[in-house]
Amino acid sequence: MDKVNRQEHLSALRQKSHMPQRSVFFEKIIPILLVVLGMIMAGLVVFAAGVILGIVRF
Amino acid sequence: MSLNLLLPFFSTAIMLVFTVYVLQRYFVRRAPHFLFWGVGLAMFGAGSFAEAYLSLAWNKWVFFSWYLFGAALNAGFIGHGTLLLLTRRKWVHVVTILLVAGSLYAGYLMLQVMPNLDEAVFTTDKPISEQYGSKVLEKGQTPPAGAQTITTNYRGEQVTVVRGLLPLGSPVRLTTPFFNIYGLLTLVGGAIWSAYLFWRKRVLPNRVIGNVLIAAGALSIGFASTLTRLGYGQLLYLGELIAAILMFAGFLMAARPQPSEEPQPARVALATE
């Protein structure tokens, strides 16, 4: 494989293992999702703690 | 055929495939996180199967399986697998021992309550998630339609109780939040943390998406279980199915092998011919 083909091959491999640049999905949506998921997790943990402390009756 | 019957069967089928897939990886690689994931997923599947069974007929040991494995333990075991994946510190072994000991204790408490189950309450007309637990009615609150109530003395006061299979104040029910909190923090927290690490480095997008799906799936069942605890058990089966689909899809995506950054010598030789 000559040098140009090798560089193209490496570039193609890199694109598969790196996020696409200037992608709205990875730049905006993913971080928002992570924050929202974290907040829901925190809410559920607080609820479960409320059950243990007897604040939430079962 | 009702949804109460169909949804748990679908969940069971998905979890069976998922469990076998994960345990196969354990037998090949012998990594402990696969074992705990596999055991936790098997518990999830056992809980789903028990739900499907209990929508057709009563069996107290199937109910035992539903509550202990499906409601109490599975989140903790799956989450512990994630903890084992993310850290190699020695204190994790202590947590492993605590988890196993706590699980055995929960099993003991569940065995203790089995002779006191109020089996007369059981009906196949309602999902098991709507009839498993006895609940004190607050003043002014009306009982759900079709619910049986009794007036009894509880913690020194006369209360009206909506009858459920598990007696009021069963100690085993107090263990469930501990396992669920631990499972939430480790499984969901671990998935969110992993997704964040890969996102921050802008690498391995499949693992970012895979971990987001896993976190979303785990939260789906966590949310449905919380609603069940509040008396809205109708959504539990749907939550389980969504969890099964999302977590399996997330696992498959995150586990997809990535191409090596370096070209193989043999391929280089072939390309120049």
Interface residues (C-beta under 8 A of the other chain):
Chain A: M1 D2 N5 R6 H9 L10 L13 R14 K16 S17 H18 M19 P20 F26 I30 P31 L33 L34 L37 G38 I40 M41 L44 V45 F47 A48 A49 V51 I52 V56 R57 F58
Chain B: G133 K135 V136 E138 R173 L174 P177 F178 N180 I181 L184 L185 V188 G189 I192 A195 Y196 W199 R202 V203 L204 P205 V208 I209 V212 A215 A216 L219 G222 F223 T226 R229 L230 Q258 P259 S260 E261 E262 P263 R267 V268 A271 T272
